[in-house]
Amino acid sequence: MLSIITPKKQLLNIRDRFKQRRLSLGYTQQTLAKMTGVSLGSVKRFESSGEISFKSLLKLSLLLECLDDFSSVASKKITSGEVSIEALQKASVKRKRGVK
């Protein structure tokens, strides 16, 4: 089934959950950065905008004890009745005037 949540909304949800987890474990941003090897700037940017590299996100996940949560990402099998990403991309491509 196609999700109604937008990528931006999901990004902000993940950002908020990571910050809450950091705080509940009693880590400062600086401590988190030092213990994971992720720059303090990257940690601050992630907590303000949600932007971070996937590699850095996984490093933070390890320290925040939620790395295993990623093992289920994209693991769901697609059945024949579900829409594929390729079908969605083809449907959303609009031709520009004068282009064939």
C-alpha positions as a printed Julia matrix, in Angstrom:
100×3 Matrix{Float64}:
  0.0    0.0     0.0
  1.27   3.44   -0.9
  2.1    5.67    2.07
  0.32   8.98    2.49
  3.14  10.5     4.55
  5.5   12.65    2.51
  9.27  12.13    2.51
  9.73  15.54    4.17
  7.26  14.69    6.94
  8.94  11.32    7.52
 12.34  13.04    7.65
 11.08  15.44   10.32
  9.51  12.58   12.3
 12.8   10.67   12.29
 14.7   13.8    13.28
 12.38  14.37   16.23
 12.59  10.75   17.4
 16.39  10.78   17.25
 16.6   14.0    19.25
 14.17  12.65   21.84
 16.17   9.44   22.1
 19.43  11.37   22.54
 17.91  13.45   25.31
 16.37  10.45   27.07
 19.78   8.74   27.1
 21.32  11.92   28.56
 23.69  12.73   25.7
 24.54  16.26   24.63
 25.02  16.98   20.94
 28.74  17.33   21.59
 28.96  13.99   23.4
 26.99  12.29   20.64
 29.33  13.73   18.02
 32.46  12.76   19.91
 31.32   9.2    20.63
 30.15   8.48   17.07
 32.76  10.3    15.01
 30.01  12.35   13.35
 30.89  16.05   13.28
 29.12  18.33   15.73
 27.96  20.41   12.76
 26.29  17.36   11.21
 24.52  16.52   14.48
 23.28  20.12   14.82
 22.16  20.24   11.18
 20.32  16.93   11.57
 18.48  18.12   14.67
 17.51  21.43   13.08
 16.7   20.44    9.48
 16.7   16.65    9.39
 19.51  16.6     6.82
 22.29  14.04    7.41
 24.19  11.45    5.4
 22.9    7.91    5.66
 26.28   6.72    6.96
 26.19   9.31    9.76
 22.6    8.39   10.57
 23.65   4.76   11.01
 26.53   5.8    13.28
 24.13   7.79   15.47
 21.72   4.85   15.45
 24.37   2.54   16.83
 25.04   4.74   19.85
 21.36   5.53   20.37
 20.61   1.8    20.39
 18.29   1.76   17.39
 20.52   0.45   14.58
 18.5   -2.78   14.38
 15.45  -0.73   13.37
 17.02  -0.31    9.93
 17.01  -4.06    9.25
 13.34  -3.9     8.3
 13.69  -0.99    5.86
 12.56  -1.99    2.36
 12.08  -5.61    3.43
  8.38  -5.8     2.57
  7.65  -7.91   -0.5
  5.62  -6.23   -3.22
  2.62  -8.23   -4.37
  1.28  -8.03   -7.91
 -1.63  -5.82   -6.81
  0.64  -3.09   -5.47
  2.0   -0.2    -7.48
  5.71  -0.26   -8.27
  7.96   2.77   -8.01
  8.66   2.56  -11.74
  4.94   2.75  -12.5
  4.57   5.79  -10.27
  7.55   7.5   -11.88
  6.24   6.87  -15.39
  2.8    8.16  -14.42
  4.22  11.34  -12.9
  6.42  12.27  -15.88
  4.68  15.02  -17.82
  5.77  15.85  -21.3
  6.73  19.42  -21.97
  5.14  21.28  -24.82
  6.99  20.7   -28.06
  9.07  17.78  -26.74
  8.53  14.33  -28.24
